[in-house]
Every structure is written in C-alpha cells, then in structure tokens.
Amino acid sequence: MNEVAKKEADRIMKIKGNVRGAVFYTHAAFIKEKEGEKGIELLENELAELGYPLRFNEVKTLAWYPEALSVLTIITAKRIFNWTEADIFEMGNLAPKYSFVVKLLMSYFISPKKCFQEAPKYWRKHYDFGELDSQEYDEDKKYSFIRFKGYKFHPLLCTFFRGYFLRIAQYVIQSKKITIKETKCVHKGDSFHEFLIEWE
C-alpha cells in the first residue's frame, strides 16, 4: 500500500460535510471518457485498498455521501492515472455537461444575473455544509465574483472548481471569451475561496 496516499486519505476522510450522490455520476462519466471502463475498475480497487470503498454504479443520485469521498476520488484518480492539473480543470469544466440537474437549471434561468443570484440556493441543495455567495455581478463592467467558505479539503479542488464555475459561466453568458481565476484561497491563508469571472 502507498503509505503516503493512505495517510492523506485518512486525513481527508475525517473532514465533515456531505454532497449529493449526483457528483459521483459526473466523476464516473469523466473517468470513463478518459480512461475507459478499466479506469473505473482501477479506481474502485485503489479506493478499497485505501480503506474507503466506492462502487459508482451503486451510488444513489439524491442520497448524501461524504464530500471527503468525492475529494478522495479526484485526488486518487489524478495519482493513479498520472493526470495533470489541466486534467483536473477539464474534469471540473465538464462536470456540468454530465449533470442533468445543472442542464435543467440552466434552461430555467432567463439571465446570467439570475443564474448567479440563484447559485447559493443551488449550493445548499447539493451540499449540507459551507456557504456560497455570488451577489457581486456587474453586467456593465462584465465581471462577477463567486465566493464560498467553510470548504477546506485539498488544494487540488480549487482547480476543479475553477473549471466547474467557468463552465457554468459559459452556459449562461453570451461571450466567446470568458476567463476565471482564483483570487482568494483558504489554502493560502484567506478565510474563503474567491473566483473572479470576466468576459468581453
């Protein structure tokens, strides 16, 4: 067993907080696309070896599961498949594409501003911890901030969320050039995560 990976897994799994099972569906969809069915099997075996077994096909979409297990899935996949941070960004960016819930919500919102305003409610439906704020939206200056606090699992998830929030912006903002960057991070001493989205 990889003792370093085991120690990190044990640390992460002690962190409280739950997420809907739907997130594991999007993880599995990306892994299948990138690594095939064999990749799913390899990952499940590795998670079991670490002491935290997961069977993707047994996960119930609306049931609650430890967010720590979702995080462990991502960092373990990066390790065993030799992914780069660019791959994790892509994983986050494609997650909304695989989510029927996100697609449904995006079809409901009639404006980008409405989408950003409703984002905190979406967070609370999918996470039973933490808090998201996306009230700072300026259509004239073409920028918006997304901030969330109460979330501190692993720095790699900053890359995942950067990709995720960019995809949401790409769904609702009519622009061919949209950028995102993390301007505050709890892993760098800030009290919350902050992402700046800008467009032309």
Secondary structure, 3 states (H helix, E strand, C coil): CCHHHHHHHHHHHCCCCEEECHHHHHHHHHHHHHHHHHHHHHHHHHHHHHCCCCCHHHCCCCCEEEHHHHHHHHHHHHHHCCCCHHHHHHHHHHHHHHCHHHHHHHHHCCCHHHHHHHHHHHHHHHECCCEEECCCEECCCCEEEEEEECCCCCCHHHHHHHHHHHHHHHHHCCCCCEEEEEEECHHHCCCCEEEEEEEC
